Amino acid sequence: MTSWTAETPAPHQSRIAVALVDDDPHFQLFLESVFGASARHRVAATAGSAEEALRWSGGVAPHVVLLDIGLPGRAGSALVAELIQKFPGLLVIMLTAQTNEDAILESIRAGAVGYLLKGVGEEEIIAAIDDALAGGAPMTPAIARRVLTLMRQAPVAKNGTAGASAAELAILTEREREVLELVAGGAANKEVAQKLGIALSTAKNSLLSIYTKWRVRSRTEAAMKFRGAQ
């Protein structure tokens, strides 16, 4: 069976495949109704626990998964890396009812690309998925402020990840360093492109190059590594 990444949907699947992992049946039904009413999205699979999600077959092939951080038993933050390994190219957006610092950082380090507080509306959920697929890091304002605060305070002590070494900084091009500096300051891709006077695609490609060189999975992880080197 052909393997499809988040950036390359299968030809016979014109809609974005979204998987849901949440132990709250009412909230899961709400999410199903959101994507059921969308002409561009479809629910590929659902699960109420980490164990159930890990039993998904390769045929599920989701492009994005909305993952509850507060699952019973095994936490959602501990599931991120395994799902990404099982479904290469998968984009993971965390769902949370509270801003737990340790869980936020653990999920980011594992590869989550975004965070949404439960309670956001349908439009915000759809927009977050579109943003993630476009290379962004969707986060509700309260979560974004928390992440930026953690990065500014003590990134190395907080997340256990050492800052970039001199060698790692040296392998970046001047453009990549400019992009990363703005991203570390909280700028979105469009803001980066506008401030540097470059195309949006150039900003995105620079970030992808940084991910490859530094072996990180998200813009937030790259930003934290960069700030840790300052």
C-alpha positions as CSV (number, residue, x, y, z in Angstrom):
1,M,0.0,0.0,0.0
2,T,1.3,3.5,-0.9
3,S,2.2,5.7,2.0
4,W,0.8,9.2,1.9
5,T,2.1,12.1,3.9
6,A,0.2,15.1,5.3
7,E,1.4,17.2,2.4
8,T,0.4,14.7,-0.2
9,P,-3.1,13.4,0.1
10,A,-4.0,10.3,-1.9
11,P,-5.6,11.0,-5.3
12,H,-8.8,9.1,-4.3
13,Q,-9.1,11.1,-1.1
14,S,-9.8,14.7,-2.1
15,R,-10.7,15.6,1.5
16,I,-8.2,16.0,4.4
17,A,-8.2,13.0,6.6
18,V,-8.6,13.9,10.3
19,A,-8.2,11.4,13.2
20,L,-9.6,12.1,16.6
21,V,-8.3,10.8,20.0
22,D,-10.4,11.9,22.9
23,D,-12.0,10.1,25.9
24,D,-14.9,12.5,26.1
25,P,-17.7,11.1,23.9
26,H,-19.6,14.3,23.8
27,F,-16.6,16.4,22.7
28,Q,-15.7,13.7,20.1
29,L,-19.2,13.8,18.7
30,F,-18.9,17.6,18.5
31,L,-15.6,17.2,16.5
32,E,-17.2,14.6,14.2
33,S,-20.1,17.0,13.5
34,V,-17.6,19.8,12.6
35,F,-15.8,17.7,10.1
36,G,-18.9,15.9,8.9
37,A,-20.3,19.3,7.9
38,S,-17.1,20.2,6.0
39,A,-16.7,19.6,2.3
40,R,-12.9,19.6,2.7
41,H,-12.4,17.3,5.6
42,R,-13.4,13.8,6.7
43,V,-13.0,11.8,9.9
44,A,-10.6,9.0,9.2
45,A,-10.7,7.3,12.6
46,T,-11.6,7.9,16.2
47,A,-10.2,6.5,19.5
48,G,-11.0,7.1,23.2
49,S,-7.5,6.1,24.5
50,A,-3.9,5.8,23.5
51,E,-4.1,2.1,23.3
52,E,-7.0,2.2,20.9
53,A,-5.3,4.8,18.7
54,L,-2.2,2.6,18.4
55,R,-4.4,-0.2,17.0
56,W,-5.3,1.9,14.0
57,S,-4.2,0.1,10.8
58,G,-1.9,1.7,8.2
59,G,-4.9,2.1,6.0
60,V,-6.3,4.9,8.2
61,A,-3.5,7.2,6.9
62,P,-4.6,10.4,8.6
63,H,-3.1,13.7,7.6
64,V,-3.9,15.4,10.9
65,V,-4.8,14.0,14.4
66,L,-6.5,16.0,17.1
67,L,-5.1,14.5,20.3
68,D,-6.4,15.0,23.8
69,I,-3.5,15.6,26.2
70,G,-5.5,14.4,29.2
71,L,-6.3,10.8,28.1
72,P,-7.0,8.2,30.9
73,G,-4.1,6.0,31.7
74,R,-1.4,6.8,29.2
75,A,-1.3,10.6,28.6
76,G,-1.7,12.0,25.1
77,S,1.7,13.7,25.3
78,A,3.3,10.2,25.5
79,L,1.5,9.1,22.4
80,V,2.7,11.8,20.0
81,A,6.0,10.3,18.9
82,E,4.5,6.8,18.4
83,L,1.7,8.1,16.1
84,I,4.2,10.1,14.1
85,Q,6.4,7.1,13.7
86,K,3.5,4.9,12.7
87,F,2.1,7.5,10.2
88,P,5.0,9.3,8.6
89,G,4.2,12.9,7.8
90,L,1.4,13.0,10.4
91,L,0.6,16.4,11.9
92,V,-0.4,16.3,15.6
93,I,-2.5,19.1,17.2
94,M,-3.0,18.7,20.9
95,L,-6.3,19.4,22.6
96,T,-6.2,20.5,26.2
97,A,-8.5,21.9,28.9
98,Q,-5.7,23.5,30.9
99,T,-2.2,24.9,30.3
100,N,0.0,22.3,31.9
101,E,3.6,23.4,31.3
102,D,5.3,20.0,31.5
103,A,2.7,18.4,29.2
104,I,2.9,21.2,26.7
105,L,6.7,21.0,26.5
106,E,6.7,17.2,26.4
107,S,4.3,17.2,23.5
108,I,6.2,19.8,21.6
109,R,9.5,17.9,22.0
110,A,7.7,14.8,20.8
111,G,6.7,16.5,17.6
112,A,3.3,18.2,18.2
113,V,2.8,21.2,15.9
114,G,0.0,22.9,17.7
115,Y,-2.2,23.3,20.7
116,L,-5.9,24.1,21.0
117,L,-7.8,24.8,24.2
118,K,-11.0,22.9,24.3
119,G,-13.9,25.3,24.0
120,V,-12.7,26.9,20.8
121,G,-15.3,27.2,18.0
122,E,-15.7,25.3,14.8
123,E,-14.0,28.0,12.7
124,E,-10.9,28.0,15.0
125,I,-10.6,24.2,14.7
126,I,-10.8,24.2,10.9
127,A,-8.4,27.1,10.7
128,A,-5.9,25.3,13.0
129,I,-5.9,22.3,10.7
130,D,-5.4,24.5,7.6
131,D,-2.6,26.4,9.3
132,A,-0.8,23.2,10.3
133,L,-1.0,21.9,6.7
134,A,0.4,25.2,5.5
135,G,3.4,24.8,7.7
136,G,2.2,26.9,10.6
137,A,2.0,26.1,14.4
138,P,-1.6,26.8,15.4
139,M,-2.1,27.7,19.0
140,T,-4.9,29.4,20.9
141,P,-3.7,32.7,22.3
142,A,-3.5,31.5,25.9
143,I,-1.3,28.5,24.9
144,A,0.9,30.7,22.6
145,R,1.6,33.1,25.4
146,R,2.5,30.3,27.7
147,V,4.9,28.7,25.2
148,L,6.6,32.1,24.5
149,T,6.9,32.8,28.2
150,L,8.6,29.4,28.8
151,M,11.0,30.0,25.9
152,R,12.0,33.4,27.3
153,Q,12.4,32.2,30.8
154,A,14.6,29.2,30.8
155,P,14.2,26.9,27.8
156,V,17.1,24.6,28.6
157,A,16.0,24.1,32.2
158,K,12.3,23.8,31.4
159,N,12.4,21.3,28.5
160,G,15.6,19.4,29.1
161,T,16.8,20.2,25.5
162,A,20.2,21.8,25.2
163,G,20.4,24.9,23.1
164,A,21.9,24.7,19.6
165,S,25.6,24.2,19.6
166,A,28.0,26.5,17.7
167,A,28.3,23.8,15.0
168,E,24.6,23.6,14.6
169,L,24.3,27.4,14.3
170,A,27.2,27.4,11.8
171,I,25.4,25.1,9.4
172,L,22.5,27.5,9.0
173,T,22.5,29.9,6.1
174,E,22.2,33.7,6.9
175,R,18.6,33.6,5.6
176,E,17.8,30.6,7.8
177,R,19.1,32.4,10.9
178,E,17.1,35.5,10.0
179,V,13.9,33.3,9.7
180,L,14.6,31.4,12.9
181,E,15.3,34.6,14.9
182,L,11.9,36.0,13.9
183,V,10.1,32.6,14.5
184,A,11.8,32.5,18.0
185,G,10.3,35.9,18.7
186,G,6.8,34.5,17.9
187,A,6.4,35.6,14.3
188,A,4.1,33.6,12.0
189,N,5.2,32.5,8.5
190,K,3.4,35.5,6.9
191,E,5.0,37.9,9.3
192,V,8.4,36.4,8.6
193,A,8.0,36.8,4.9
194,Q,6.8,40.4,5.2
195,K,9.5,41.5,7.6
196,L,12.3,39.9,5.5
197,G,10.7,40.9,2.1
198,I,10.7,37.3,0.9
199,A,8.0,35.0,-0.5
200,L,5.9,33.0,1.9
201,S,7.2,29.8,0.2
202,T,10.8,30.9,0.9
203,A,10.0,31.3,4.6
204,K,8.4,27.9,4.7
205,N,11.3,26.2,2.8
206,S,13.8,27.8,5.2
207,L,12.0,26.4,8.2
208,L,11.9,22.9,6.6
209,S,15.6,23.1,5.9
210,I,16.2,24.0,9.6
211,Y,14.1,21.1,10.7
212,T,16.2,18.8,8.6
213,K,19.6,20.2,9.7
214,W,18.7,20.2,13.4
215,R,16.5,17.1,13.3
216,V,13.6,18.8,15.0
217,R,9.9,18.2,14.2
218,S,8.3,21.6,14.7
219,R,8.9,25.4,14.5
220,T,8.4,25.6,18.3
221,E,11.1,23.0,19.0
222,A,13.5,24.8,16.6
223,A,12.7,28.1,18.3
224,M,13.3,26.8,21.7
225,K,16.6,25.2,20.6
226,F,17.6,28.5,19.1
227,R,16.7,30.6,22.2
228,G,18.6,28.1,24.3
229,A,21.8,29.0,22.4
230,Q,21.4,32.7,23.1
